[in-house]
Every structure is written in C-alpha cells, then in structure tokens.
Amino acid sequence: MTAKDENDRTSILNDARDSATSRDFIREIIDADLKVNKNNSRVHTRFPPEPNGYLHIGHAKSICLNFGIAKEYRGLCNLRFDDTNPSKEDVEYVESIQEDVRWLGFDWDDRRYYASDYFEQIYDYAIQIIEAGKAYVCDLSPDDTRQYRGSFTLPGKDSPFRNRSKEENLDLFTRMRAGEFPDGLRTLRAKIDMASPNINMRDPVMYRIMRAEHHRTGSAWCIYPMYDFAHPLSDAIEGITHSICTLEFEDHRPLYDWFLDQVTVACHSQQIEFARLNLSHTVMSKRKLLELVQEEHVAGWDDPRMPTLAGLRRRGYTPEAIRNFCETIGVAKRDSMVDIALLEHCIRQDLNKRALRVMAVLRPLKVVIENYPEGQVEELDAVNNPEDPGAGSRKVPFSRVIYIEQDDFRENPPPKYYRLAPGREIRLRYAYFITCTGVVKDDKTGDVIELRCTYDPQTRGGDAPDGRKVKATIHWVSAQHAVPAEVRLYDHLFTKANPLEDENADYRTYINPQSLEVLKNCFVEPCLAQAAYGSTYQFERLGYFCADPDTTKGKPVFNRTVTLRDEWAKVEKKQKG
C-alpha cells in the first residue's frame, strides 16, 4: 500500500467518525475492515427492497443506515429491486419505493439495479453448481418437500431424486427453462445437508417453475430464482462489500456463504445483521399491511394510519423527523419494541420549529359579542411561529360573531375549569377579554347552540389596563371570514401495543375502531383557504395538522399529524427525575 492510499484510508475513517453521531457495532466492523485494507478500503452498501408492497418506517431505518454509512465512508449505496417473484410484484411498488427513498433525502445516482438484470448470469451460476454435483432437480411436490425437510427437532430426509446424475440434472434444468413442464412440477435444489441443524441448509430450493408475467422481463422466463439464491449473488455481482440486513436473515447467512463459495465471484460480500424496527400499536409485515389494504380496514397504502412512508407523509410527517427518529433509536443486535410515542416526539420536535401557528375550530360554538359594533372588522396581529422569529406575523380578522370550541364553554363548570362559563371572563387569543352574559339553547334538545358575550375594548392584544387577570386564553375564528374545512383525527391503528403478541389471536381483532374520526363542519382562518397539499400547521391548542390531497377549491381537508401532548417527553422527564 502506498503512502497516499494509507492517508486516504485514514482520512475516510476520520471523516466517518466525525459525521456519525454514535459508533454502533456495524460502523466498528467497517472501521476494522478499513484498518486492514479489506476490500481495498472500499465501502459499498445497498438497499434491496422487494417490490411487493410499499415501504414502511422499518425500511426507513435500513435506508438511513445503508445510505448513511455509504456517505460517511465516502462509499456508494445501490438501490436494487430484488424482483424474483413476479406473482407478487408490481410497477406501482417500484415507483413508490423510489419516491419514498428520494423523499427521505437519499439518492442512488445511476446505481438503480434489479435482480432481474442478472437473471441470465444467475442461471449460469446455477449451471455451475449442477456441474459441480452440488444441485439437483427434484420432483417432490411442495407439500412433500416440506414434509421431507423435517423440523427444528427432527432432521430432514433425502429426496428420492437427490442422487440423479449430473447429466440428468442438466438436461432437466435446461428443459425447465424451455417450458416443458407445468408450474410446480419440478424445482432445482441445492445438495447440502438434510440433517443440518440449520433448516435453511437442508437442500433449499434454488429455482421454481412459475409462469407469471414479470414487470421487466415479461414472459421471457418461466423459471425464477428463489430470493435466497439470487440475493447473495446479486450482492456479489454488484461488488457490495457490506451486506447489511435485519436479524431474521442471520440464519440464512451460512446458506448465502455456501452459494457464493460454489461459484466464481469477484466479491464475497460480508453480511452483517441488525435488529429490525418493531413499533408499538402497529404491524410491520408487508403481508399483513397488504391484508389491511385488501380487506379495507384502511383506505389504501397511503392511509395516514399506516406505518408506510406514504402514509406517514400524507399524515404530515417530515423526512427530517423520520431520519432523527432512526438516529435516536440507533442500531442494536437484539430485537425490541420501540414505543410509538418516541416517533411522535420526534415529529413534534421538528414541527414545533417549522409549522406555522394558525387558529381552527373543530367543533364550533357560535358566540355573539353584543357590544361589539355591527359591521366592524378589525385586523389583529398574530405570530406565525414563536420558535422562528423569521416566520413573521399575519393579520387575523375579528368581528362581532365568532366561533369557539364547544369544549371551551361549560354552563356548569367543574372544579379547576377556567375557560368560559356564565359570568366568567376569559381572553381571546390576540384579541380581547370577553365575558359570557347569556346562553341560547336548542328548544328540542336543550343543547347550548349560542353564547352571548360582551368585550372590553381596552384589552386588545394585551392585559386589562386596571390590572385584572384571567385564567384562560382560548382560540377562535371570525364567523364572517371563517373557511369551512374537513378535519380528520387519526389515532393509533391498534388498541394493543403489540397486536402480534398473542399467537392464538388474530391481530385484526385489535384494530382500533376509533382510529379515525372525521369532522366535516370545522372552520379555519381565511389564510388556510388555499392550503397546499403537504403544508403543515399547528392548530393552536389542538395539535399539528397537514393539508390532505383530498382538498378541493374552497374546502380544505386537514389530517391531524399528532397531538400537542407529548407522552415521550413525560416519560423522559420521569426517568431523569
């Protein structure tokens, strides 16, 4: 190694240590590799999704890790679609995955690949393994194959077709590709060890016959490689140095290494496993998420209750908040459950700094200020974001008739209720002190439908000149200027923190029937009439909200991103105390 190479390697290590906020075990492995000039000091990772569903928050952890490590070590990260099962794959998923990765803030440049790019090469590798006597064509049915495989406590037994000659296997495999046999009749299996304690090593299937239209290769192939065969070979073909994946693939690593040892490859990738993200009050299985969509428990992959990145984006989550969440939970070797309150804490922290403050009334109660001049309208100054002085201020119209929240009035207030009540004075945000002088009720139901109040003109935007105090400040909107809006209040999709905890119960029995409440008669400030999709706001005293794509001209629709209450901050404070 030249002095320049040594200096470059040292510089890469130093930059990585400076850019990474913490040194996890994966980065320690890479540091050690660089010190001994492994892979010629290259760091090349990949994010390899299967295009059979939308990405979720668990994938975000892998995306941040793979692309983040490549950046820290001045390396490369590929985006590769492991598209080996056309029966479950779709172009829709391919496009959504690319959109999600870009939205999170990462780019693969010109390194977008597909396992299907290598189908011919992978087929040639299978021929090599057959010629070496390490693979055979098996005629067992899928059910018989599973039965012969054994269990965790019982060894498997050899297939009656295991000892076919090399020549017969080559002939049958060639004819499989030519389409001579019906789907499922034959498979190509590796010849390893049916008594292995690792079930993955018990002569796993390498190829199956499947006549399915592939989204890229069409009907060119009627046999497709299994994921466990194509995946490590795709890594090797691309020159991946560090194959970073989740713990469920730890038992597959010996199989991946076995496949790579049977063929001639320039790069033997090193697999490193980390704990997958398990988030409370949701499920992180694409198969189960697909069930929720197909059975219409949710409105689609981008339903804001879903843990998909598309759903989180529609709900108002920002890529910065998700990246911060992934950095906060870190990289571990053991699986654990992360409280969804931590994710909510991260989005609150982010939106608190960027979201504009506005006033909205979700359950309106009409208020008539009887001593305010009829026809008069004032433009009051309101702060856009106290956390961001550069956000400036806006004008909010005020008039004789306003709307307040129904919860901000009690005819018979309980103890420690300080908001509006008969004879009580409170402050209107940015406006005046008002006092409730009368109540109007519905003749049939007896419900309060209107309040009569008076205001003190000496209290505009501040305290009373005589020094009297009030114990509550509430938000409002001018009835004359209010914009009708629909607001969707989202809650956790499941009532149980771990809906998969009970193996004998269907996880769908824990779906939260109150996970969505739609309020159609809300009112918002006039500045929100043209709210653009994705715009985020703090509705004062109510929470953070995001404009939904269902917004139509004159009728904005908002999704609640998260409430103002921060349970995670309370937990942290208690732990520190």
N, C-alpha and C positions, 0 to 999 in steps of 0.2 A: 504494500500500500504506500502510495506517495504521501509526502507531507501535506500536499493540498487536499487529498482525499481525507486524511486524518483531521485536518482543520474543518473541512466541510461537515464531517460527521459530528464533530464536537459542537459546531455551530448549530446543527439541526437539533441536537439534544438540548442545548441551552435554550433555543427558541421554544421548543416544546415545553420545557419546564416553566418557562416564563408565561406562556399562553394558557396552559392548563391551570385551572384554579385548584385542583387537587390531584394527587398522584394515586390513581387506583391501580389494581393489580394488573390490568391489561397494559397500561402505559409502562408499568415496571418491566413487564415481559418485553415490550418493544425496546425500552431503554437497554435492556441486557442484550438483545439481538444486535442493536446498533454498535454496542461496545465491542463485539467480536466480529463486526463487519458481516453479519449474516445477511443473505440476500443482497450482497454488495451495498449494504446500508439503504436499501430501498424500503419504503413503506407504501404498500398498495392494498387498499381495502375495497370492499364493495357492499352495496345494499342490494340484496337479491330477492325481491318480493315475488310471490306467485300471483299472477293476475287473475285471481279467482274471488276478489272482493275488494272493498275499499280499505284503505289503511286506517288504523286506529291509533290511539295515544300510545299503545305499546310499541308500535312501529316507529313512532316519533323518537322514542328512546334509542332505538337501533340506528335510525337515520342520523341523529345528533352525534352518536358515538362514532359511527363509521366515517361520516364526512368530517366530523370534528377532529378525529385522530389524523386523518389524511392532511388536513390543513395545518395542524400543529407540527407535524413532522415533515412538512414540505413534500408530501407524497401525493398520491392520486386516489380517487374513490370512483368506482364504476357504479352505474345503475344497470342492473341486469335483471331482466324478467325471466324467472325460471318457469317457462311456459311448456311444460312437458305433459300436461293433462288437458287437452283441448275440450273435453266434455264439460269442464267447469270454468273455462276461461272466456274472457270477453274483451273486445276492444275498449268498451266502456271503462273497464277496470284499469287497463293500460293507461288510458288518458287521465283518469282520476289520480292514479299514483304519481304520474309526472307532475300534475298540477299541485298535489299535496307536497311533494318534495321541494318544488320551487317556492311554494308559499311559506314553507318553514325557513327558507333563506338559503337553500343549498342548490348547487348546480353540478352536473356531471360533465359539462363541456361537450366534447364529441364522443364521450365514452358511454353511450347507451347501447347495451347489448341484450341479446336474447339467447336463452339456451338453444332455441331453435336455429340460431345461426350456426350451431355446431353439430346439428343432427347427423350430418354425414361423417364428421370426424368421430363423434361418439359411437356411431355404428362401426366404424373401423376399429375403434378400441375394443368393442365387443368381439369382433372377429379375432383380434389378437389374443384375447382371453380364452376364447374357444380353442384356438390353435395351440395354446399352451396347456390344454386339458383342464382348464380351471372354470369352465362353464358348460352347461348342457341344456338341451331343450327338454322341457318337462310337459307331460300330457295330463298331469293331475288337474282336477277341477279346482276352482278357488276354495271350495269348502274342504276338499281333501287336502289341499296344500296347507290350510290352517290346521287341520287335524294332525297331519304328519309333523307339523312344526313343534308340537309339544307345548309345554307351559313353563312358567318360571320354576316350577318344582320338578317337572318331568322333562327329560331330554327328548329331542325330536328323533325321528327315524328316517332313514334314507328313502328317497323317492325310488320307485321301481325303475325309473328312467334315468337314474343318476349315472349309470355306467355305459351309456351309449358311447359309441366310438366318436372320435374327433370328426371323422369324415361324415358320419350320420348327422351329428350336431350342426356342422357347417351347412350341409345340404338342407336340413330342416329350417335352420335360421334364415338362409337365403330365400327359401320358399315362403317363410313367414312374411318377409319383406315384400315378396312378389304378390302377396294377397291370396295365396292358395287356400288358406284356412280361415274358418269363421272366427269371429271375435270370441276371445276367452278360451279357445280350444287348447292353445299351447302358450307357454311362456319360456323365456330364456332365464335360467337361474345360475347364480354363481355357485361353484363347488367349493365350499369352505369346510364347515364342521357342524353337523346336525346335533352334536352333543355339547356344543359350546354353551357356557352359562349365559352368554350374551345372545339373546334371541335374535338380534339383528344379524348375527353371523351364521345363522342356520340356513344356509343356501338361499339367500334372499333373491327375489325376482329382480331381474335387470331390465327386461323388456316384456311388454304385453301387446296382444293384438287388439287394436281399437280403431274401428272405422269411424272417425269423427273429424269434422271439418276444422282445421286449425286456422286461427285468425291470421296467421302469417304464411304458412306453407300450404294452405288449402287441403287438397286431398292427395298431396304428393306422398304422404306416408300413411301406412295403415298399422305400423307398429311404432310404439313410443317408449322411450327410456323411462324408467322409474326415477323419481326425484333423487333417491339415494345414490343412484348410479350417475346421473347427469350432473348433479350438483358439484361434487368434488372435481370432476373432470372439467367442468366449465371454469371453476376457480383456477385450475392448473393451466388451461388454455390461455386465460387472461393474465396470467402471471401474478395472481393475488398472493401476497406474502403472508397476510394475517387474515384468516377467515373467521371473523367474529360473529358468533351466533348465540342463541339462548340455550339454557341448560337442558331443555328436552332433547337436544341433539348430542349431548355428551356421550350417550351410549351408542350413538351412530359413528362416532369418531373412529373407532377401530375398523369399521367397515369402510369408511372413506379412505383411510390409510391403506387398507388392503387393496382396494380398487386401484389407487394410484401406484402401488408397488407392482401391479401386474402389467402395467403399460409403460411406454416410454414417454415421459413428460419432462419439460424443461424446468418446471417449477412444482415443488411439492408444498402446497400451502399448509400453514400451521393453523389448526383450528383452536380457538380459544372461546370458552363458553362463559356467559354471564347470566345473572338471574333476570328473568323476564319481568316485565311490569305487570303486577296484579293490582287493580284499582278497586276500591270498595264500591258497593252499590251499582256494579255493572258487570258485564261479562266481556272477556277479551278474546273470544274464539270467533274467527270469521264464520265458521259453520253456524254457530248459534246466532251471530248477528244477522246472517242471511235468513235464518228461520224467523227472526223478529220482523224482518222486512217482508218476507213472503207471506207470513201469517197476518200481516197488517197490524201488529202490535205497535208499530211506529209507522211514520208516513214515508219512509224511504231511508236510504243510506245516509242522507244528509239531515235527517231529523235531528233537531238540536238536543234531543235526549240521548242520542247515540254517542259512544266514545270515539266514533270515527273522526278523523281530522276534518272531513267535510261537514260533519255535524257540529263539531266544536267551532269551526269557522263561522257557520251560519248562526250559531248561538252568540257570537261576539268575542270568542277567544282570539287572542293575538298570537302570532308566531313567537314574539319575544317572551310572552308569558309561558308558553309551552317549552321553549328552549330553557328558560330559567327553571321550570319545574324539573325537567330532565337532568339539569345540572345539580339541582338541590338533592334529588333522591340518590344521585351518584350511581356507581357501578359496584354491584356486590356479587358474591359467589353463591349465595343462598336465596331461594325464593322467599318472598314475604308479601304481605298485603299492605299497600300504601293507602292511607285514608284519603278519600276524595277531597276532604277539607283542605289538604295541602295544595292540591291543584287549584281549588277555589281561592285560596290565599294568594297564590301566585298571580292569578288574573286580577284580583283586587289591587294588589300592589302595582301592577302595570297600568290598569285603567285609572287608578287614582291619580296618576301623573299625567295622563293624556286625555281622558274623557272630559268633554265639555259638560258643565253643570247646566241643567235645564229644569223647568217645573212641568210636571204632568200630574193629572188627577185621574186615577184609575177607576174609582167608584165615586162618581161625583154627587155632591150635595149642593144645591143652589143656595146662595147667600145674597140677599138684597141689603145693601148698605143705605139705609133710608135717608140719612142726612148728607149723602154724597150727591153733588149736583147732577141732575139728569142730563144726559148727552155729553158730559165732560169725559175726556180721556187724557190720562197722563202717561208719559213715557218715563219709566223708572229705570235707574241704572242697576244692572245685575252683573255680578262677577262670573266670568266664564269658567275659570278654574283657579281656585286659591293656591293650588300647588304649582301653578305655572303662570308667573306674572306676565309672560309674553302672550298669553291667551287673550288678554284684554277683557273687555266688557261688552255688554249688549243692552239694548233697550227693550223693556218688557211693558206692554200696555196694561193700564189699570183703569177699571171703570166701575160703575155703580153696582153691577151684578157680576159676581164671581162664582167659581166653583171651588169647593174644598173637598177633601176626602171625608167620606162618611165616618170613618174611624176617628176623625179629629173632632167629633162632637158627641157628647153624651148628655142626654136630658137629665139623667140621674147618675152623675159621675161617681165611680168607685173611689176608694181612698187612693191617694197618690196619682190620681188622674189630673193632669194640669192643663189639658187642652180645652177647647171651647165647651162651654156649658152655659145654661141660662144665668144671666147676670155676671158672667165672668169675662175678663178682658185678656186678650192674647195679642201676639204680634203676627202680622202677615209678613212673610219674608220679603225684604226690600221695600215694603210699603208702610202700612200704618198699624197702630193699635186699633183693634175693633172690640166691641162689647156686644154680646148676644142679648137682645131685648125681647125676642119673641120667637115662637116656633109655629110652623104651619104643618098640619098633619093630613094624611090621606083620609077622607071620610069613611072609606070602607075598611081599610087595613089598620089604620091608626099609626102607620109609619110616618116618621118625620120626613117631609119632602122639601122643606124650605126653611131657611132661617132668616130672621130679621135682625139687623145689627146697626150699630152706629159706629162712626170712626172719629178719631181725634186728629184733626188736620195738622196739629203741631208735632206729630210724631213721625213724619215722613222719613223713612230710611234710617231712623235712629231711635234714641230713647226719648221719653217724655221730658219736657222742659222742667217739670216740677219734681223730677227725680223718681217718680213711681216706677216700679218694676213689674214685669210679667214673668211667668214661669214657663211659658211655652211660645215657640215660634213655629208656624205651620206654613206649608206651601199652598199655592192657589193658581188659578188661571182666570183671565178675564173671559166671561161668557160671550161677550160681543166678538172677541178675537180668537177664541179657542178653536183649535183644529181637531175635528173628530179623528179618532185613531183606534186601532185594534191593538191590544197588548196580550201577548201570550206568556203566561207564567209557567216556567219549566221547573221541575223538581227532579230528584233522583229517579232513575228508571226502575230501580228495585227497592223494595222496602227493607230487604235483608242486606247486611254489609257484604256477606259472601253468599250469593244465591246458589253457588255450586257446592256449598259445604256439606249438605246432606245428599249423599249419593242415591238415596232411595226416593228423593223428592224431585219433581220436575222444576227446573229453575224458573219456568214461566209462571209457576204459582206465586212467585214473589214479585211479579210485576206490580208496580205502584199504580193503583187506579187514579191517584191524584197527581200523576207526574206531569199533567198538562191541564191548565185552566185558561180558557180563552175569554177575555173581557172585550166586548165589542163596542161599548159605549163610553170609551175613555176620551179625555180631552188633553191636548198638549199645547205648549206655547206655539205661536204662529211661526217662529223660526224653524220649526220641525216639519212644516208642511211639505218641503221638498227634500226631506232627509234621504240621502243616497244609501243604497244597499251597502252594508258593512260599516256604516258610521256608528260610532259608539258614544253613548252618553251616560252620565249619571243623572237619573231622575232623582232630584233631591229628596232625601229621606226614604227613598223606596228601593234603590239598588241601581245596578248597571244594566243598561239595555242597548240593543243593537237593532238597526233598521233591517228588516227582513226583505228578501227578494219579492215577496208577495205584495209589497207596497204598490198601490196604484195612485194615479193622479188625484190629489185631494184627500186621500185616505191612507196615511202611512200605517205600517204594521211594524210593531217592535217586539223583539224577543227579550225576555229577561235573561241576561248572561249570568248574573249572580247577585245575591242579596248584599246588603251592606254589612250584615252581621258576619263577623269573621271568627268562626269556631276554632280554626287552627291557631290564630293569634292568642286566643284564650288558653288553649292547651299549652302553648309555648310559655306563656306568662306564668301559668300554674307550675310548670316543670321547673322554671328558673327560680320561682319563689320557694 
